[in-house]
């Protein structure tokens, strides 16, 4: 199956799906530079293989190619968008985390 092999600081992540899409996202905003490797299969299951912060001087190698099923890294998370209760819990957790952040910064009052 087609996918990506990502190497950062001696760590290797292999991400591929038989039927679906896989992507590598690297951003730089406000001094924060995350790399995210994720994808979605035909059943709309979302997989995340890598979620990490990059630092100045980090060298990244991204190789696209055929990856055998046994070489694909175990995802750090799998999300089913059809699981309504799990989606509600994720939204509630995100709300609580943001609320605490805003309270801490004094932008929101209890």
Protein Blocks (a to p, Z undefined) as FASTA:
>chain_A
ZZddddeehiacddddfbdcdddddddeehiacdddddddfkopacdfbdcdddehiacd
dddddddfklpccdfbdcdfklmmlmmmmmmmmmmmmmmmmmmnopacZZ
